[in-house]
Amino acid sequence: MGEQKVKTLAGDEIKDARAPGASSKRKIKKVAKARVCIHSTYNNTIISLTDIYGAVITWASAGMIGFKGSKKSTPYAAQKTMEELVRRMRDYGVSEVDVFIKGVGTGRESAIRSLSSSQIAVKSIRDLTPIPHGGVRAKKPRRV
């Protein structure tokens, strides 16, 4: 972007208030190993790329790609979302990933297939979908 100039009410031009030599672009953190977290619901598919400690590096969702309404929950939308994230992964230098899946949506399988077809090595796939145990408390008996 270059330097920005701001005009005052008097018509004078002043430079942007940023520090001299400061760049507006963020530095890209190079990561070799990472985690891919796929959160697939009935309404959307959200995929996050984190480092091995869990700090989010970048993310993508079906809505962010351009799908709207019920089309966000389709396997095709999940595939396109993963392809977008793989494109971003290459900018960060990711070569191998561990995959963590959560949710019961239809985009789970297609997102993993799209990731495995790319050049990035998938080390492990783990399902973290919560499973209820014990269920909810039983209703008290009705007194007549």
N, C-alpha and C positions, 0 to 999 in steps of 0.2 A: 504494500500500500504505500506510499510515500508519506511525506510530512503533510499534515492537515493544517490548514489555516482557518482561523475563526475571525469573522468580521465583528467588530463592536458596533455599538449604536453610533459612535462618532465617525465610523467608516474606517478606522485603523485596522490593520491586519496584524494579528498576533499568531505565534506558532502554537501548536498543540501542547497541552500541559504535560505530556509524557516526559519521562527522564530522557536526557540526551543519549542517543545510542541504543535506546530500548527498542526491541523488536515486538511487533504485535503478534507474530506467529509463535505458537508454543513449540518447544522442542519435543521431538518424537522420541519416546523412551524405547530403546531396543530391548526386546524380550525374546529369548529363545524358547523357553517352555512356558505354557500358559494353560488356563482352564477355560472351557467354553461351557457356560451355564444356559441351558435351554429351558425356558418357562413357557409351557404350552397349555393354554386354557381353552375353553370352549369359544372364546371370543377373539383371542389374539395369540400371537407367538412372539415372545421377547427373548432375544439371544444376547448374552453379555460375554465379553472377553475380559478375563481377569488375570492378574499375575498369580503366581503360586501361593501368595499370601491372601488372596481374595480381594485385592483392591481393583476396582473396575478400570480398565484401560479404555475400552470403547464398547458400544452396544448398538443394536439395531432391532427394529420391530417391524411387523408387517404393515402397520399403519404408517410408519416412517417411510417405507418404500413407496407407498402410494395406494395401497389397498384400503378400501373403505367398507364399513358395514360387515355383513356376514362373509365377505370374501377374505377378510383378515384371518379367519380361522381355517382356511383351506390348506391342504398339503402343498399346493403350488406356491402359496404365499410364504409358507415356511421355507420352502426350497429357495425362493428368490431372496428371502431375508438372510439365509445362511450364505448364499453366494455374495451378497453385499458385505457381510462380515468377513468372509475369506479374503475379499479384495482389500479390506482394511488391514487384515492380519499381515498381509505381505508388506505393508508399509512399516509395520512394527517389527518385522523380521522373525515372526513366529514360525518355528519349524515343527514342533510337536505339541500336542494338546491332550488334556484329560477332559472327558465330556461328562457333565453332570446334568441329568434330566429331571425336571419336576413338572408334574401336571398330567392331565388325562386328555389333552386335546389331540386333534387329528394330525397336527404338524410334527409330532415327535419323530416318527420314522423317516419322513422325507428330509427333515433337517439333518439328521445323522448321515443319511445316504449322500446328500449333497456335500457334506463335509468330507466324507471318506473318498469321494471321487476327486477331490482336489489333491494337490501335492503335499498337503500337511499330514504328518503322521499322527494317527489317533492311537494313544497309548492305552487308554482304558475308557470304558463307558459305565457309568454308575447311575442307577435310578434312585432318586431321592423323593419320590412321590409319597406324601404322607398317607399312612394306612391307619384307619381307626381301630382301636383295640378296646373292647369292652362296650363301646357305643355310648349312647346318651342314657341318662337316668330314666328308669321305668316310671310310667305315670302311676300316681297313687290310685288305689282301688276306689271305685265309685260307691258312695253310700246312698242307698235308696230309702 
